[in-house]
Amino acid sequence: MNKGRKYSISLLLVLCCSISTMLLGMEIEDLMKLRLYMKSTLTPSKEITLSFAGDCTLGTYYGQGEWNRFDQVANKEGNAYFLKKVKPIFETDDVTVVNLEGPLTTGGQRQEKQFAIKGDPSYTEILQLGSVEAVSLANNHTYDYGQEGMKQTEAALDKAQIDYFIGNKVAYKEVEGIKIALIGEKGWDNSQSTKARLRQSISQAKKEADLVIVMFHWGIEREHYPNSIQKDLAHFCIDEGVDLVVGSHPHVIQGIETYKGKNIIYSFGNFSFGANKNPDDKDTFIYQETYKLQGGKVTRTESKVIPCSISSSKERNNYQPTPLEGKEAERVLQRLETYSSKFKQSYFK
């Protein structure tokens, strides 16, 4: 054995003895802290990205004229057409969530209302081909064709292996060791009974998941600023431990607030929206949050707003949401920043 090797072994033995002596002198509590520290620093972190978008009405309403109607476009272009432009975003994330506004059914009893919406159960393929993994059914059109319409919708989503959530039915998904709870609620009032129901759902979800996200259907149509009920419910959810609050229903974009370090997206506006053939306001956006799991703790590492139009055509709604670029993207971001400026803490500051 050469001198250099003898020296290396001697040094290693001295080092090992020193470490052993140090560990023997430590309290059990200190050893546990050291173990947790070593685990957190040596365990590689895992990241997941979640995407959220607005109202998807995959169908038509009763009495809607045939020109440029959603089902006519589906027959001509095929189901892959609708989310084709945003699929590159959705297929590179881990979970994509939208609001499915309207039942997917061939039956049921039509409700007496101005806009009774439905689409064919086969339209779940639109979601599948667009890489959408979960949908909220907590909205004012889910029961447009009664209990039977809802039953067929659930069956179609189950067959397509798309998670759905509404009220007491919370969707749980696990990705890269991170468990996510998705809660869907209609936020028409902020009564004590509504808050009690929310508190119960959130409390149970927190026991079972690392991340708890609430998607509301709330607010006033065509209003760009959230009302007091929206703000109160959002703050209440975060006070109860929710990690992210997102919303839909106004059919136009609303601002983004940061409250106690958590973000609130009050309204995405429409997305692939078959209930209006040519709305004046076609602006929308996709919102993403990225989370990291390291040492048993989940933290948000990044968030992103992706400006979009609900249509790839300016002249009409072709139901094909499309990411915007350049000045058009900046214009939508500026609108969001303006609508967010009234919050105590804007997402954009």
C-alpha positions in Angstrom: 0.0 0.0 0.0 1.5 3.4 -1.0 1.9 6.3 1.5 -0.8 8.4 -0.3 -3.4 5.7 0.1 -2.4 5.2 3.8 -2.8 8.9 4.4 -6.3 9.0 2.7 -7.6 6.1 4.8 -6.2 7.6 8.0 -7.9 10.9 7.2 -11.2 9.2 6.4 -11.1 7.3 9.8 -10.4 10.5 11.7 -13.3 12.2 9.9 -15.7 9.3 10.6 -14.7 9.3 14.3 -15.3 13.1 14.5 -18.8 12.8 12.9 -19.7 9.9 15.2 -18.6 11.8 18.3 -20.6 14.9 17.1 -23.7 12.7 16.6 -23.4 11.0 19.9 -23.3 14.4 21.6 -26.5 15.6 19.9 -30.0 15.5 21.4 -32.6 13.3 19.7 -34.6 16.4 18.7 -31.4 17.8 17.0 -30.8 14.5 15.2 -34.4 14.5 13.9 -33.9 18.1 12.6 -30.6 17.0 10.9 -32.4 14.1 9.3 -35.2 16.3 7.9 -32.7 18.8 6.7 -30.6 16.1 4.9 -33.8 14.7 3.4 -35.0 18.0 2.1 -31.6 19.0 0.6 -30.7 15.6 -0.9 -34.2 14.6 -2.2 -34.7 16.0 -5.7 -37.6 18.4 -6.1 -40.6 17.6 -8.3 -42.7 20.2 -10.1 -46.1 20.2 -11.6 -48.0 22.8 -13.6 -51.8 23.3 -13.5 -53.7 25.3 -16.2 -57.1 26.9 -15.8 -59.4 28.4 -18.4 -63.0 29.7 -18.6 -66.4 28.8 -19.8 -66.7 25.9 -22.3 -70.1 25.6 -23.8 -69.7 22.6 -26.1 -73.1 22.7 -27.8 -76.0 25.0 -28.6 -79.0 26.5 -26.9 -82.6 25.7 -27.7 -83.8 27.8 -30.7 -80.3 28.9 -31.9 -80.1 29.4 -35.6 -78.1 27.0 -37.8 -75.6 29.4 -39.3 -72.2 29.0 -37.7 -73.7 26.9 -34.9 -71.4 24.8 -32.8 -72.7 21.4 -33.8 -72.5 22.4 -37.5 -68.8 23.4 -37.0 -68.2 20.1 -35.2 -69.7 18.1 -38.1 -67.6 19.9 -40.6 -64.2 20.3 -38.8 -64.2 17.3 -36.3 -63.8 17.4 -32.5 -60.0 18.0 -32.6 -60.6 21.4 -34.2 -61.9 23.3 -31.2 -58.9 23.2 -28.8 -56.3 22.7 -31.4 -54.6 26.1 -30.9 -54.3 25.7 -27.1 -53.5 22.0 -27.0 -49.7 22.7 -27.1 -50.1 24.5 -23.8 -52.4 22.0 -22.2 -50.5 18.9 -23.2 -47.3 20.1 -21.7 -48.9 20.9 -18.3 -49.9 18.2 -15.7 -53.6 19.1 -15.2 -55.9 21.3 -17.2 -59.2 22.5 -15.7 -62.1 24.3 -17.4 -65.7 25.2 -16.6 -68.0 22.9 -18.6 -71.1 25.0 -19.0 -74.0 22.9 -20.2 -74.9 19.2 -20.1 -73.7 16.6 -22.7 -76.9 14.7 -23.3 -79.3 13.4 -25.9 -82.3 13.4 -23.5 -83.6 15.0 -20.4 -86.4 17.5 -19.9 -85.6 21.0 -21.2 -85.9 23.6 -18.5 -88.0 26.7 -19.2 -85.3 29.4 -19.5 -83.9 31.8 -22.1 -80.8 29.8 -22.9 -81.2 26.0 -22.4 -77.9 24.6 -23.5 -76.8 21.1 -24.4 -74.2 19.2 -26.5 -73.8 15.7 -27.7 -72.1 13.3 -25.2 -69.5 12.5 -27.9 -68.2 16.1 -27.3 -66.2 14.7 -24.4 -63.7 13.9 -27.1 -63.2 17.6 -27.6 -61.8 17.7 -24.1 -59.8 14.6 -24.5 -58.2 15.7 -27.7 -57.5 19.1 -26.2 -55.8 17.6 -23.2 -58.3 18.7 -20.6 -58.3 16.5 -17.5 -60.9 18.0 -15.2 -64.1 20.1 -15.5 -66.3 22.0 -13.0 -70.0 21.3 -13.3 -70.9 23.9 -10.7 -72.7 26.4 -12.9 -76.2 27.7 -13.8 -76.5 25.5 -17.0 -75.5 22.0 -15.7 -79.2 21.1 -15.1 -80.6 22.8 -18.2 -82.0 19.3 -19.2 -82.8 18.2 -15.7 -81.5 15.2 -13.7 -81.4 13.0 -16.7 -79.3 15.5 -18.6 -76.9 15.6 -15.6 -76.8 11.8 -15.3 -75.9 11.4 -19.0 -73.2 14.1 -18.6 -71.6 12.3 -15.7 -71.7 9.0 -17.5 -70.1 10.6 -20.6 -67.3 12.2 -18.5 -66.7 8.9 -16.6 -66.4 7.0 -19.9 -63.9 9.6 -21.2 -62.0 9.4 -17.8 -62.4 13.1 -17.3 -62.7 14.2 -13.7 -65.6 16.5 -12.7 -66.4 18.3 -9.5 -69.5 20.1 -8.2 -70.6 20.9 -4.6 -70.0 17.9 -2.3 -68.3 15.9 -5.1 -64.7 17.0 -4.9 -62.2 15.7 -7.5 -58.9 14.5 -6.3 -55.9 14.0 -8.6 -52.3 13.0 -7.7 -49.4 14.0 -9.9 -45.7 13.5 -9.0 -46.6 12.8 -5.4 -48.7 16.0 -5.1 -52.3 15.5 -4.3 -54.8 18.1 -5.6 -58.3 18.7 -4.5 -60.7 20.5 -6.9 -63.9 22.0 -5.4 -66.7 23.5 -7.5 -69.2 25.9 -6.1 -71.8 28.5 -7.2 -71.1 31.7 -5.4 -74.4 33.6 -5.7 -74.5 34.6 -2.0 -72.1 34.8 0.9 -74.6 33.7 3.6 -73.5 31.9 6.7 -75.0 28.6 5.3 -72.9 29.0 2.1 -69.8 29.6 4.1 -70.5 26.7 6.4 -70.8 24.4 3.4 -67.5 25.8 2.0 -65.7 25.4 5.3 -66.7 21.8 5.6 -65.6 21.0 2.0 -62.3 22.8 2.4 -61.6 21.2 5.8 -62.1 17.7 4.5 -60.1 18.5 1.3 -57.2 19.8 3.4 -57.0 16.5 5.2 -56.7 14.5 2.0 -54.7 16.8 -0.4 -51.6 19.0 -0.5 -53.3 21.7 -2.7 -56.9 22.8 -2.4 -58.4 24.8 -5.3 -61.9 26.3 -5.5 -63.5 27.1 -8.8 -66.5 29.4 -8.4 -69.4 30.3 -10.7 -70.3 33.8 -9.6 -70.5 37.5 -10.3 -72.6 39.6 -12.7 -72.5 39.1 -16.5 -70.5 41.6 -18.5 -69.1 43.3 -15.4 -65.3 43.7 -15.4 -65.0 44.2 -11.7 -65.9 41.6 -9.0 -68.8 42.4 -6.7 -68.6 42.3 -2.9 -69.9 38.7 -2.7 -67.1 37.5 -5.0 -64.4 39.2 -3.0 -65.8 38.1 0.4 -66.1 34.4 -0.7 -62.6 34.4 -2.2 -61.0 35.9 0.9 -63.0 33.5 3.1 -61.7 30.5 1.1 -58.1 31.6 1.4 -58.6 32.3 5.1 -59.8 28.7 5.4 -56.6 27.4 3.8 -57.4 27.3 0.1 -54.3 27.7 -2.2 -56.0 29.1 -5.3 -59.4 30.6 -6.2 -60.6 30.8 -9.8 -63.9 31.9 -11.2 -66.2 32.1 -14.2 -69.7 33.2 -15.3 -69.4 37.0 -16.2 -68.4 36.0 -19.8 -65.8 38.8 -19.7 -62.4 39.0 -18.0 -62.0 40.4 -14.5 -58.9 41.2 -12.5 -56.5 39.1 -10.5 -56.0 39.8 -6.8 -53.2 38.6 -4.5 -54.5 38.0 -1.0 -52.3 36.7 1.8 -49.9 35.4 -0.8 -52.5 33.4 -2.7 -54.0 34.4 -6.1 -57.7 35.0 -7.0 -58.7 34.9 -10.7 -62.1 36.4 -10.6 -63.2 35.7 -14.2 -61.5 34.2 -17.2 -64.4 35.2 -19.6 -65.4 32.6 -22.2 -63.2 30.0 -23.8 -64.7 27.6 -26.3 -68.1 29.1 -26.1 -70.9 27.7 -28.3 -73.7 29.8 -26.8 -72.6 33.0 -28.6 -71.8 33.0 -32.3 -70.1 36.4 -32.3 -69.6 38.2 -28.9 -68.2 41.7 -29.0 -65.6 40.9 -26.4 -63.5 37.9 -27.4 -60.7 38.4 -24.9 -59.8 35.6 -22.5 -56.8 34.0 -20.9 -55.2 30.8 -19.5 -53.8 30.9 -16.0 -51.1 28.6 -14.9 -49.5 27.9 -11.5 -46.4 25.7 -11.0 -45.8 23.9 -7.7 -42.7 22.2 -6.3 -42.6 19.2 -3.9 -39.4 19.0 -1.9 -38.8 17.6 1.5 -42.5 16.8 2.0 -43.5 20.5 1.4 -45.4 21.9 -1.5 -44.8 25.5 -2.6 -45.7 27.6 -5.6 -42.7 28.5 -7.7 -44.2 30.3 -10.7 -47.5 31.6 -12.1 -48.3 32.8 -15.6 -51.1 34.6 -17.5 -51.4 33.6 -21.2 -53.6 36.1 -23.1 -55.9 34.5 -25.6 -58.9 35.1 -27.9 -61.9 32.8 -27.8 -61.7 32.6 -31.6 -59.0 32.4 -34.2 -61.3 34.6 -36.4 -62.0 38.3 -35.6 -65.1 38.3 -37.8 -67.0 35.6 -35.9 -66.7 33.1 -33.1 -65.3 29.9 -34.6 -65.1 28.4 -31.0 -61.3 27.9 -31.4 -59.5 29.7 -28.5 -56.2 31.0 -29.6 -53.1 32.3 -27.8 -52.4 36.0 -28.6 -49.0 37.5 -29.4 -47.3 40.8 -29.6 -49.5 43.9 -29.2 -52.7 41.9 -28.9 -51.3 40.0 -26.0 -50.0 43.2 -24.4 -53.5 44.8 -24.8 -55.2 41.9 -22.9 -52.6 42.1 -20.2 -53.1 45.8 -19.9 -56.8 45.3 -19.5 -56.2 42.8 -16.7 -53.8 45.1 -15.0 -56.4 47.9 -15.2 -59.1 45.7 -13.7 -56.7 44.6 -11.0 -55.6 48.1 -10.0 -58.5 48.5 -7.5 -57.4 45.6 -5.3 -55.4 46.3 -2.2 -52.8 44.0 -3.7 -52.9 43.5 -7.5 -51.3 40.3 -9.0 -49.5 42.6 -11.4 -47.6 44.6 -8.7 
